[in-house]
């Protein structure tokens, strides 16, 4: 424990060599600093596709058409975990807390030594999915001609783009602890990883939590370019 040098008030409890609050697996059980307490069951998977098609066609002398389309599609699915070390105290060292948790007695409370301190690890899983795609179509007409020796170019084009994104997020509905559907508990001194044990999820209730955002953009352009011919004299 770290106390203020003058007031002697508790500043930090169980601080390790990196001046961080001690973590169970890393500091108590000798794991290294990069220890991952969630184990291998969290993931983030991406499925991505992008395709572009462009066709150029000469319609008439000086008149060229360019048509193009682009489609981009990305899906992401992820399972994550959040957790914390929770603590409480009791007046007796032999009486475990009655609140939800898988409690481990860790000794006297550092601030009030007449009380017994208990700790547990609380954790919860999360599942989410995102789908976003972009669709774009483009058509350009370019006409080139000359007026009095100056090359002229007129470009007329139109672009349409649609962007759609849907998001699905969920809440956990069961755990390893009766009466605590959204949070499970492990003993504070548990050395094993927190593993996914088939906990179930359901979408948040508002509109099934499927948020759909769509944006459509239409654009047109007209461009006139004049290129002046250069005359050289001897």
N, C-alpha and C positions, 0 to 999 in steps of 0.2 A: 504494500500500500504506500502511496505517496501523499504526504501531508505538507501543508504550507509551512515554511520554516519559521514564520512568526506567529501566526494564529493557530497553527497545529490542526486546522480544519482539513478534513479528508479531501484531497484534490483528485486522486485517481486510485482506483482499486485494481490490484493485480495487473500492473503495467509490466510489459516484457522489455527485452533489450532494445526493441525498436520504438519504445515509448508508446506502444499501442496497448489497448486493453487485451488482456490475455484471452486467447481462444482455447477451447477445450482440447481439440484434436492436435492443434499445432504446438501449444505450449505445455499442456499437461502430459500428453502422450508422446512428445518428442518429434512430431512431424515437422517438416521444414516450412519455411515461410510461405511457400506457394501451395500449401495443402488445400485441397478442394473438398470441403466437407459435404457437398451435395453429391459427390460421386459422378458416375458416368450417365445418369439418367436425364440430365438436362440436355436440350439440343435446340438448334435452329437450322432448319432446312430451307434452301432456296431452290426454286425451279424457274429458270429464266430462258426466254426465247426472244430473239429480235431478228426481223427479216425485212429487207428492202428490195423493191422491184422498181426499175426505171426503164422506160421505153422511149426512144427517140425516133420520130418518123418525119421524113420530108414530104410535105403534102403538095406543094407547088414550088416553082422556082422562087427562092428567097423566103419561103414560108415553112417553118419547122415547128412541130409539136413535140412537147416533152410531157409525158405522163408518168407519175410516180406514186408509189404507195409504201407506207412503212407500218409495221405492226410490232408492238413491243408488249410482252406479257410476262409478269413476274408474280410468283406465288411464294409466300413465306409462311412457314408453320413453326411454332416454337413452344417448348415446354420449359418453364422456369420454376425456380424455388426461391422462397424468401424465408428467413429464419432469424431468431434472436434468442439470446439467453435471458430467461425471465427469473426473477428472484422474489422471495418473500421471507418473512420471519415468523417464528412461533415462540411462545414463552417456554416451551418444553422441548428438550432435545429428542424425546421419544414420541412426540406427537407430530405426525406428518401434516402438512397443510391440507385443508379440505377443498381448496380451489382446484380447478382443472390443471393437470400437469402430471408428469412422471418425475417426482421430486427426489433430489439427492441432497442429503445433509452435508454441508461443506464446512461447518464449524460455527464459531461464535460470530455474531454480526460485528463488522469492523468499527462501527460507530457506537452501537449499544451492545457491549459484550454480554450483557445478561440475557440477550435474545439469541436464538439459534437461527442461522441463515440457511435457506434451502434454495436450490436452483434447478431449473429444468430447461430443456431446449424445445422451443415451440417453432413449428415450421408449417408452411403451406405451399401447395403447388399451384401453378397457373398455366393455362393453355390459351393460345391466341393464334389467329390465322389472318393474313392480309393478302388480298388479291388486287393487283393494279395492272391495267393495260392501257396502252396509248395507241390510237389508230389515226393515221394521217394519210390524206390523199391530196395530190397536187396535179394541176394541169397548167402548162404554160404554152403560149403561142408566141413565136418570135418571127417577125417579118423584117427582112433586110432589103434595102433599096438605095438608090442614089438620086440625089437632086443636085444638079449643077456641079457634079464632081465630088460632092460630099456624101459619104456613106451614112445612111440613116438606119436606125434599128428601133423598132417598136416592140415592146414586150408586154403582153397581157397575160395575167395569171390569176389563179384562184387556188386557195389552200383551205382545206377543212381538217380540223383536228378534234378528236374526242378523247377525253381522259376519264376513266372510271376507276374508282377504288372502293373496295368493300373491306370492312374490318369486323372481325368476330373476336370478342373476348368473353371469358367465362369466369365462373366462380366455382370453387371446390365445394362438393356437397357431402363428402364423407371422409372420415379419417380413421386412424387407429385408436381414437379415444371417444368413447360414448359421450354424447352430449356436446361434442365439439365438431360440427360438420366441416368447418372451414380451416381447422388447424389441428395438426397432430403434435404429439409430444414424445420426446425421448429423454432418458436419464441424462443428467448433466455430465456424468462420467462415461457415457457410451463412447467407445473408441471407434465404432464402425461408421462408414459413410451413411448419410441419409439416402435411402433408396426409394424409388418410386414403387409403390405396392398396389398399383391398379386403382388409385383414387379416381373418383368420377367427377366430371365437370358438367355444368349446364350453362347455357348463355344467360347473360343478364336479362331481366324480364322486359325492359323497354324495347319494343319492336324486335324481340328476339336478339337484340344487340347486334343486329346486322346493319351496320351503318354504311350506306351507299352514297358516295359523292360522285357527281358527274359534271364535267365541264366541257362544253363544246365551243370551239372557236372557228369562225369563218373569216377568211381574209381574201382580199383582192388587191391586185397591184397593176399599175400602168406605168411603164417606163419608156421614155423616148431618149435615145442616145444619138448624137450627131458626131460623126468622125470627119474632120475636115481633111480633104486630100492635100498632099504636099506637092508643089510644083517646083522642080529644079530647073534652073537656067544656066546655060554654059557661058 
